[in-house]
Amino acid sequence: MPQKTKETPMMAQYQKVKDQYPDAFLFYRLGDFYELFNDDAIKASQLLELTLTARNKNADDPIPMCGVPHHAAQNYIDILVDQGYKVAICEQMEDPKTAKGMVKREVVQLVTPGTMMDEKAGHAKQNNYLTAVVVEGDQFGFAYTDLSTGEMKVSQIASFDLLLNEMLSLQTKEVVINHDVASEVVQAIVQQQILVSYQADGEATAEVSFVSQNIAQPIELAVIKQLVLYLATTQKRQLGHLQRAQEYEPSQYLKLDYSAKMNLELTASLRTGHKSGTLLWLLDETKTAMGGRLLKQWLERPLLDLKAIQNRQHQVASFMNHYFERTNLQDALTKVYDLERLAGRVAFGSVNGRDLIQLKTSLEQIPTIKTILTGINDHQAFERALGQLDPVDDVRELIETAINPDAPISVTDGGIIQSGYNQTLDDYRDAMSNGKQWLAQLEAQEREVTGIHNLKIGFNRVFGYYIEVTRANLAALPEGRYERKQTLTNAERFITPELKAKEQLILEAEEHSTALEYELFTQVRETVKLAIERLQTLAKEVAALDVLQSFAVISENYHYVQPKLTADSHQIDVVDGRHPVVEKVLGRQKYIPNAVQMDDETDMLLITGPNMSGKSTYMRQLALTVIMAQMGCFVPAKSANLPIFDQIFTRIGAADDLISGQSTFMVEMMEANRAIMNATRNSLILFDEIGRGTATYDGMALAQAIIEYIHDNVHAKTLFSTHYHELTSLADSLTALKNVHVGAVEENGELVFLHKMLAGPADKSYGIHVAKLAGMPVPLLKRADVILAQLEDKPSAPVTPVAGSAKQVDEQISLFEPEDTAPVDPQIDQVLTAVKQFDLMSATPLEALNMVYQWQKQLNHK
């Protein structure tokens, strides 16, 4: 009869640890497995597709359990963390063989979405930011860090909308707060699929003091402390690679809210969510992982300071003018590994021998890079870089001397330290080598003396070294020559005093050698740790050079030009501008360039023209040109004169915000309102089809009111595309507004897009022509022409529907069906009905062809 499960000491220990981590999966180490129990096991078995078993299966209440091998645990941990869960790793803290009673176990690390350190394939050029928030009154303290690189930034933010925008822009997966944060703020964060973690206040640590030493604002000090304490609590190890926090203001950079970055497809495609087809995809010719991450940071935070922009332009121009030096630099950069994350692993204690060899290889490239920069005639452009490129020779020489170039991944199994680095280790290795040679000689000698040719010397972990003689040859063994050790079915094993002595020497050498190697490796790692700040400074400079050479490569490949930027002018003059990403996809020969020209007296271009003609592309190309220019990159144009913009606002495309329960039109109005309320004279606004999400007259009224408000009150440079042709008359009364349109012509009844921006308003919308291009049925298009003619004649009167209009044939030209119209052939009507009812999506190609054949046969024999 089943019995109730009695709590064992092990399960009591498990539950005690689990109670400390209720919101995490507890990976509890038992021998070679990590086990999960109870609810953790049930949920993990579903998420990880593991077999769910039970402990004490015959009891009334068996304990659910599942497990994963310890050597494969990282893959399972990654899967759980990628899905937004936390994993607490509980290890055995003592050897089970020597432990008295229960083996002591402790959680050695809490892995969370914001603290993932391991690089996955294809993710090396991405940051994983952990963020933190504290609230004081109406102010928010905000900080973020990438644990793998040690980067730390902090800011004081004045509104929750700006705070949420920062989180979304950083693509953070986890935010650390305290229990004082209001529930509505927490709920709004959770709605964005961001994990909320809590950190209680505590004593400031040495890491907190180091990271915050350049910060003075109390709210910023508080949020840094909260973030660093959370890292210390979860990681349970030294955080010596954390860099001094850098204070930043979002207003120090060209402001792009999350919707603008999304609409302009800066880093993620609207269609796929991936990098391909974005501006980042176009610009990324970086050769290092840290260069790729810095490029993304520059892209999301273009500069406002004219001198800083011009410095980058100067360096890009120098690389463009020195092709061979740039090529040599690229060759050197390809041999530079991820210095930032290597330094992070050194501090974290997770670095291995191969990582240190990668670090040495990277440092070997620095003198070459300095020589290349010095060889550029205009090397003054790189004067600062040359001063920052410290080759960290002491670290390189230490690794070269100490670490085996073919070091294994494991740091505890030996083979990691070079011969000649430590005399004691060399002696152990010599003893092992000579000992094994001695064993081989002993085996040969004993075979000759005894005449037993299959006599062998072997090793067993229990009995050590032994001499083995098969049972058939025992008679040939001289009496008393060996001491019997073990009897097998077909053989006997013996030892001698000399063999036992040599065994002790060899085994001691092996054991001591492995332990000494690990000790020496740890000493090397701790020495390298002292140079982490120097390595991080070097990494930043190499990353910047990598991004600048990337700008030079794409500027040369795609014939970009250096833009002229002015801080005291509002004039835009882009000659033959192109959309960089569309041009790359189509090819330069197929892309039709367009000018954007707005003098100081022109604040707004009202853009009309048919759908699919390129209005949205035209608007986006200006925004991308501005962003590239203020990053310091050259731009896709024949020439470009631009002001320095402080913000870019966009309302392009239509989408519901299902998470917040907002309709397309509500999202449109909110984005438009953000622009209207926050834009300045130095901002750029892109509005595409504002007002189309409501009734025609409502939409037109709103669109006109928005145009007038921006024109009279905001004075930002604005591109406003619309299908409301009535709005083009505003150019007569609004002096800072000009009409432009995308050209299109009709040839033989077909619409041909010119994709060329022309002065003045479009003469018509061509909506029905676009419907024709989309393949709409001809009767439907004929009917639309009739309705359009009626509406243009009497725009305020509804059009009377025609009986049977869905079945009208091509000759319909009137609103009213003539009385003498011949009735539709019943057989044709039967075929049409069959066509409508046929489920094309469920049919196979053969079934569809067969049905078409049957209909055709029916019509031909009617």
N, C-alpha and C positions, 0 to 999 in steps of 0.2 A: 504494500500500500504506500502511495507517495507520501513523503514527509515534507513539512515546511522547511524551506531553505534556512539554514543557520548561518548567520553572518560570520565569515571566517576573518582572521586577522588581516589577510590580504585585501578582502573586500572592504573592511573597515578603513584600511589605509587608503584604498582607492577613493572611497566616498569622502574622506577627509580632504583629499586633494581636490576632488571634483567640486566640493562646496566652495572652494576658493575661486573657482573659474566656472561659474554657472552658465555663462554665455558663450562658452567655447567647447569645441570637441576636445576631449582629453585623450591623447595618445599615451597610454600607460604601458611602459616597457616591461615585458615579461620574457626574459631570455632573448631569443632572436626575433621576437615579434613585438609590435605595438598593438595592444588590445583595447577595444572600446566596449563599454558595458551599458546596459539599460537603454534609456532613450537615445543616447549617443550612438549605440550600436544599431538600433532600429533605423534611425535617420541616415547614418553613414552608409549602411548597407544599401539603401535606396540610391543615395547620391553617387556612391562610388561603385555600385554594382558588385558588392561583396556578398558572400554567402553568410546568411545570418544563422548562427548556431545558438546554443544555450549552455550555461554553466549549471551543473546539478540538474540534468535533464529529467530525472525521475522525481524531482520534488514537486510540490503543489504549485510553487511559483518559481520556475526556473529563471535564471538571470539571462536575458538576451546578451549575446556577445558576438563580435566579429573582430578580425585582426588583419594586419598587413605586415609583410616582412620588413625588418628594420632597414635593410639595404635599398628597398624600393619605396620607402615611406615618403620621400620628398615629392614624388609624382602625385601621390594621393593628397598630400598637404596642399600642393599647388591647386589641385582641382577644387578643394573646399574653399580655399582663400579667394580664388578667382570668382567664386559664386557669392562672395560677401560674408563668409563665416570666419571665425577665429579658431585657431588650433593651439592648444597647450601641449607642449612636448614634455612628458614626465619620464626622466631617465633613472636608471639604477645608479646610485651614488657610491656603491661599494661592491666588491667582488662577492658574488653569492657563495663562493667556496669558503671564504674566510669570515663571512658575516655571521653574527650570533643572533638568532631569532629572525625577524622579518628584515629583508634587505631594505636599507634606507633608500627612499626615492624622493625626488624633488622635480618641480617644473623648472627646466633650464631655459625655456624661451616660450613666449607667447607670440605666435605668428599671426598677423592681422593684415587686412587688405592694404593698409597704409604703410606697413613695415616690411613688405616683401623685399628680399635682398637678391634672390637668385635671378640671374638673367635668363630669359627664355629666348629661343630662336626668333629673330626678327624684332626683338624688343630692346636691343642695345641702345638705340637712338631715342628711347622714350624715358622720361622721368616718371617716377611713382611718388607722388607728393602726399605726405601726411599733413593735415592742417589742424589748427587749433583756434578756438574762439573763446574770449571772455567778454562779458558785457558789463559796462559801468554807465548807468544812466542811459543816454541815447547814443553812446559811443561803443564801438566794437573794437577790441584788440584782436588782431588777426596775425597768425604766423604760419609758415609752412616750411617743410624740410623734405629732402630726399635722403632717406637713411643710407642708401647705397653710395652717395657722393658726399654727404655731410653738408650740402648747401642749406643755408638757413636765411629766410627773409621774414621781416616783420613790418606791420603797418597799423595805423589807426584809421578806422573807416567809419564814416559818418552815418551810413544808413544800411538797413538790412538788404535792400535791393543791390547796393554796391558790393556788400559782403557776399551775397549769393552769386553775383556775377563773377567775383574773384574765384570762388570755389569751382564754379562750372568751367571757367576758363582754364583752370589748372587741372581739370578732369580728376579731381581728388576722389578717392574711394572711401575715405574715412576722415572724420573730424572729431577732435578731442575737445570736450566741454566739461564744465563742472555742473553741479546740480542747481546752480543759481539761474541758469539760462531758462527763460520762459518757455512753457510747453508749446506755444504756437510757433516759436522760432524753431524748436526741435522738430515739430511736425513738418514745417516747411522744408527743412533740410532733408528729412527722411523721404518726403515726396519726390525728391530729386535722385532717389536711389543711392544716397550717401550713407554709409554706416556711421552711427553716432556712438562714440565711446566716452566713458566718464573717467576723470582723473581727480582724485581728492587732493587737497592742498597738503604740502609737506615741507620739510626742511630743504632749503636750497643746497644743491650739491656743488662739487667743484666744477662739473660740466656746466651747470646753470650759470655759475659766476663767469666762467670763461666765455661762453657763448654770448652773454648779455653785457659784456664789459663796455661796448660802445653805445649802449642804449640808455636813454635818460627818462623817457616817458613812462610813468608808473603803469599804465594799462598795457604797454608793450612789454615791460619787464614781467608783468603778471602772466601774459600769454606765452612768453618764451619759457618761463618756469614751468607752466602747465604742460607744454609740449615736451620739454626735456625730461621732466619727471615721468611722463607716460612712456617715453622711450626707455628710460632706465628701468621702469617697472616691468615692461614687457620683454625687453631684450636681456636683462640680467647680466650685463657685461659692460666693460669699459666702452665709452663713446668718444675716444680720443680724436676721432676724425671729424667731429662736428665743428664746423667753421664758425667764426664770429658772425653773429647775426648782422645782416645788412638791413638798415631801415630803408623803406621805399614808399613812395606815394604813387598811387595809380595815376595821378595827374601829372607825374613826371614824364609820362609816355603818351604817345598817341592813343587815345582811349577808343577801344573797340569793345562794345558789350558782347555778351555771349551770342546773341542772335545775329549780330553783324558778322562775327567770325564764322558762324554756321552758314549764313546766307552767302557769304563771299567764298566759302569753301577753302579757307586758308589751310587747314590741316586735316580735314575729314570731308570726304565726298558726301553730299546730301543723299545721293542715290544708294551708295554702298556702305557708307560709314568708314571707309578705308582711306589710306593715304593717297592711293593712285588717283590721278585726275585733280589734284589740289595744287595750290601754289607751293606748298612745302615740297610736294613731289617734283615739281618743276625745278625748284631752286637747289635741291639737295644733290650736290656733287661732292659732298664731304667724304673724306677718306677715313675718318675716325669716328668712333661711337660718341665721344664727348663733343666732337664738332657737330655731329647731327643733332644732339640735344641742345647745344647752344644756338644753332640755326633756328630751331623751333621757338626758343625763348626770344630771339631777336624778332622773329616774325610776329609773335603775339604781343610784343612790346616795342613797336617802332619809336624812334627818338623824336624829341622836340627841339633839342639843342642843335642849332645850325652848325656850330664849330665841330661838335662830335660827329655829325653826319658827314661833314666835309672831310674830316680825318679818315673816315672809312672809305669815302669815295676816292681819296688820294691813294690809299693803299690798294684798292681794287684796280685803279688805273695803272699803278706801278706793276702789278701782276700781269695785267693785260699787255703791257708794253714789253714784258720780259718773258716770252714764251718758254724758252729753254730753262730758265731758272724756275719758272712755275712748274714745269714738268718734273724737274729734279725734286722740287719740294713735295710734289704729290707722291713720288716714289718713296721718299723718306717717311711721309705721313702714313703710308700704307703699312709700315712696319711699327707704327706706334700703337700700342694696345690702350685699353681704357684706363689711363692713369688715375682718374678720379675714383673709379670703383675698385681698382687694385689697392689704392691707399685705404679705402674704406674696409676692404677685407683684411688688410694688415691690422688696422685698429680693432676690428671686430674679432680677431683671432681665428678667422676662418681661411686665411691665406694658406696655400700649399706651395710645394716646390716649383711646380710648373708656373704658378702665378708669379713667383719671384723671378723666374727666368724671363717671363713676359715683361716684367718691370725692367729688368736689365736690358733686354733687347730694345725697349722703348727709349731708355736713357742713352743708349748708344747712338740714337739718331739725332740727339740734340746738337752736338757739335756740327754735324752735317747741315742741319737746318740753319744754324747761325752763320755758317760759311755761305750758304745760298743767299740769305738775306743781305749779308755784307757785300756780296757780289752784284747786287742790284744797284745800278747807277744812282737811283733815287732812294738809297737805303736810309736817308733821313726819315722817310715815311715809316720806317720800322725801328726807329731809334729806341722807343720805349720797349718794344718787343725784345730787342736784343739785350736790353738790361734785365728783362724778366726771365730769359731762357737759361736758367741755372741747370746745368747737366747733372747735378747731384752726384758728382763723381765718387764720393765716399761710399754711397749706397751701391752704385754700380760695381765698384771694385770689390766690395764685401761680398756681393752676390756672386760675382765672377770667381772669387777665391773659394767661397764656401759651398755653393750649391751645385750639385751635379746637373749638367745640361740636359741629361735624360732622366731627371728626377721623376719618380712615380707620383701618382695623385695622392696616395696615402702618405701621411707624415709620421706614422707610427710603425711602419713595417721595415724601415731601413732603406738604404740605397739612395738617400737624399743628399748626403754630405759628400763633397769632393774628397778624393784621396789627397793627402798632403796638407789638409787644413788643420787636423788635430792629431798629435803624435799618439796619444792613447788609443784613439779610434783606429789608427793605422796598425798599432800593435795587435789589437783585437782581430782586425781583418787578417793580419799575417798569421795569427794563431789558427784562425778558422781555415785559411787556405792551406797552411802547412799541415794542419791536423788532418784534413781530408786527404792530402797527398800521402801522409803517413798511413792512413787507413788503407788506401789503395795498395801501398807497398806491402803492408802486413798481410793483406789478402793474398797477394801473389806469392809471398814468402811461405805462408802456411799451406797453400796448395802444393808448392814444390816439396816441402818437408814431409807432408802427410801423403802425398800422391793422390789426394782427393780433388779432382779437377773442377767439381761443381761446388766446392766449399765457397761460402760467401760471407761477407760482413755486411750486416744490415742495421737498421735503426728502428726502434719502437718507442713511442712517447712514454710508455709505462716502464719498460725494462731498459731503455737506453740502447747503447751499441751492443751487438752480440755477434758471435761466430755461429753460423748455421751449417749443420751437416745432415744430409738426408739419412734416413734410417738404413738404407741399403749399404751405406758406406761407413756405418759406425764401427764395424769390425776392423776397418783399416786404420782407425784412430789410435795412436799410441796411448797406452794406459797412463792416466794422470796428467796428460798434457793440458787439458782444459778443465775448468770448473763448470759443472752442469748448472744451467740457469732456468730453462723452460723446456717442457716436453710437448711436442705437437704430434698430430696424427702420423705424419710422414717424415718428421725430422726432429732433431734435438738442437737446442740452442745453448751455447756456452759463452763464458767470459774468461778473461785472464786479468791479473793485476795491472799489467801494462795497458790493456785496452780500457780498463775502468779509469785509470788515471788520465789517459788521453781524452776519454769521454768527458770527464769533469772539466778539463781545460777547454775543449771545444764548445760545450754547452754554456759554460760561463762566458766565454768570448761572444757567443751569439747573443745571449741575453743582455750582457753589458753593452755590447755594440749597439743594439737596437735602442736601448734606453739612452745611451750617450748621444746617439744621432738625434733623437728627439729633443734632448736637452740642448744640443748645439743649435738645432734648427730654431728652437724657441728663443735662444740668445740672439740669433741673426734677426728674427722677426721683431724682437723688442728694440734692436738697434735701428732697424728700418723705420719702426714706429716713431722714433725721435725726429724723423725727417718728413713727417706727413704734411706739415704746413708748406714746406718747400715743394713737395710733390704736387700739392693742390694748386699752388701758385703757378707752377710750371704747366699743369694741365689746362688751366684757364687760358694761358697765353697760346699754347699749341692749338686749343680749340678755336680761339679767335682767328688765328692764321688759317686754319682749315676752312672756316666759314668764308673768309675774305677771298681765298683762292677759289672757292666754290662759286662765289659771285662773279669772279673774273671769267671762269670757264663758261658759265651760262650766258654772260654778257657778250662774250666773243662768239659763242656758238650760234646765238640767236640774234646777233647784230643789235644789241641794246646800246643806248647812248647815255652819257652822263647827264642827269637832269640839273638844271640850274634852279636852286632853291633860294627864296628871299623871305626874310622874316617880317618885312615891312610893306609887303604888297599883297593884294588879293587877286592878282591876275592869274588866270589859267590859260596857258597857250601850249597845247600838246598837238604837234603836227604828226599826222599819220600814226596815231596811236593804235596799239593792238592789244587784244586780250591775250596775255602770255600763255595761259594754259590751253585755250581753244586753238591758238596758233600752233602750239606744239602738236596737238592732236591732228589738226587738219593739214599742217604743213604750210610753210610761209607762202608758197605760190598760190594757194587757194584762199588764204585769209585776206579779206578786204579791209585795209586800215581806215581809220576815221579820225578826224581832228576834233578836239574839244577846246573851244576858244571862248573865254569869258573874261572881259576886261573888268576894271575896277567898278564900272557902273552897272555891270550885269551880274545879278545874284542868282538868277534862275533860268534854266532851260526847260521849256515845256515840250516834251517829246511826243509826237504822234506818229502813227504808222501801223501797218498790219501786224498781227501776231506772227511769230516765227521770223520776223524780219531782222531782229537783232537789237531791239531796244534794250532789253535786259543785259545783253552782252556788252553793249555800249556803256551802260551805267557801271557795270561791274569792272570794266577795263579801266575806267578812271580811278575807281577805288583801289584796285590792285596796283596801278601805277603809283598812286600816292603812297601806299604802304611800302612798296619796293624802294621808292625814293627815300623815304624817311628811315628805312633800314640801313641805307648807305649803299644799296645796290644800284646798278644802272637799270634803265627802264626800256620797255618795248615801244619805241617811237623813233621818228626821224629827228625830232628835237622836242625838248620839254622844258617849259618854264612854269614853276609851281610855287604857290605859297606854302608855308608850313602849317598844316592843319592840326588842330588840337584834338578833334574827335571825328569819328565817322559813324553816322547812323544809317541804318538800312531798313527798308520795308520792301522786301522782294520775295515773291512767291506766297503761297497760301498754305497754311497747315493748322490743324486743330491742336490745342494743347490738352490732350486727353487726361493727363495726370492732374492738371489743375481744373479740369472741367470747363475749359474756355473754348468758345467756338472760333472758327476762322476769323470772323469779322471782329470779335472781341480781341483776339491776338493782334490783328491788324491795327485796331484803334489804340491798343496799349503801346505798341511799338512806335506808332506815329506820335503819340502823346509824349513818350520818352524823349524823342527827338525835339519836339516843339518846346518842351519845358527845359531841356538841358543844353541844347545847341547854342553856340555863340557865333559871333561874326566870323570866327576863324574855323568853323566846323564845316564838314561836308555831309550833306543829306542826300540819300538816294531813296526816292519813293516811286514804287512801281505799281500802277493801277490802284491807287488809293480809292476806296469807296465802292469797289465792285462787289463787296460782300453783302450789300443790302439793296433795297429797291432803287431803281434808276434815278429818280429825282432826289431821294435821300442821299445816294452816293455822290451825285453830281454836286449837290449843295455842300456836302461835307468837303469834297475835293476842292471846290472853289474857296470855301472859307479857310481851309488849311493853306492853300497857296497864298491867299491874301494876308493871313496872319504871319507866315514866314517872311513874305515880302516886306511887310510894314514894320514888323517887330524884331525878327531874328536876324535877318540879313546874311544868313549862312549861304554858302554856295550850294545850290540845290539842283538836282536833276529829277524832274517829275514827269514820268511817262503816264499817258492816259489814252483811253478810247473815247472819252467825252469830248467830241470835237467842238462842242459849244464853248469849252473853256479856252480855246485858242484865241477868242476875241478879247481875252483879258490883256493881251499884249498892247491893246489900244489904250488901256487905262493904267496898267502897272509898268512904270518906266524901267524897272530893273529886270523885267521878264522878257525873254525872247523865245519865239517859236522855232523849233527845228523838227524835221521829220525824216523817217527812213524811206528812201525812195523805193517805189515799186511800179511796174508797168504791166499793162495787159497786152499780150501778143497772141493773136488768134484765139481770143477768149480765155487764155491761160494766164495766171498770175506769175510774174517773174520778179523775185526779190533782188534789188540792187545791193542791199546791205550797205548802202552809202548814206551818211547823214547829210541832209540838205537843209538850207535855210527855209524858214516859213513853215506853215502847218500842212499836214497831209490833206489831200483833197477828198479822200474817202477812207473807210475803214477796211474794206476788202475782207470782211469777216466771212462772207459766204464763199469767197474764193478759197480761203484757208480751209473751210469745211470740205470743199471739193477736193483739195489736196489730201485731206485726211481720208477720202474715200467714201464720203456720205452718199446715200442712194440719190440718183438723178431726180426722181420725182420729189423727194424731200427738198432738194436744192431749188427746183423750179418753184415749189410752193413758197420757200423762203424769199425768193426774188419778188413774188407777188405781194407777200406780206410787207416786205421792206418798202416797195413802191407805195403801198397804202399808208404806211406809217409816215413816210417822208412827205406825203401829200397832206395827211391829217394826223400829226404826231400825238395829239391828245385823245384820239378816238381809238377804241379797241377794234381789232380786226375780227370780222364775223367769220367763224369757222365754216368750212364748206362740208356738206354731207359727203361722206365717202372720200374725203380728201386724201386719206392714206393710200387709196387705191387709184388715185388719178394718174393717168398716163401722161407722156411727155407733152402732148399738145395743149395741156391746161394753161391758159393765159389770163383767165378772168377769175374774180372772186366768186362768181355765180356759175353753176353748171348749166349749160344750155339744155332746154327741154328735150331737144331731139338727139341728145347724146346716146349713142348705141350702148346697149348693156354690155357689161364685161362677159366674155366667153366663159361659160361655166367650167369648161375643162381647164382653161388658164387659171381660173379662180381656184380650182381644185389643186393644181400644182403649187400655186402661191401659198395656199393653206398648208400643204405638205411641207413646203420649204420652211415656213414659219415654225412648224411644230417639230421639225427634225432637230434632235439633240446632237449638234455637231461636236461639242466638246467631249461627249462620251463615246463617239463613234471612232472606229479604227479608220485609217486612210483608205483601206480597201472597201469598207462599208460606205464611206462617203462617196467614193468614185462610183460605186454600184448604184447608189441613190440618184446621183446626177445623171447617170446613163438612163435610168428608168424614167426620170422626168423628161429628159430630152426625147426619148422614144414616144412618150405620151403626147408631148407637144407636136412632134412631127407627124403624128397620125391622128391628130384631132379632127 
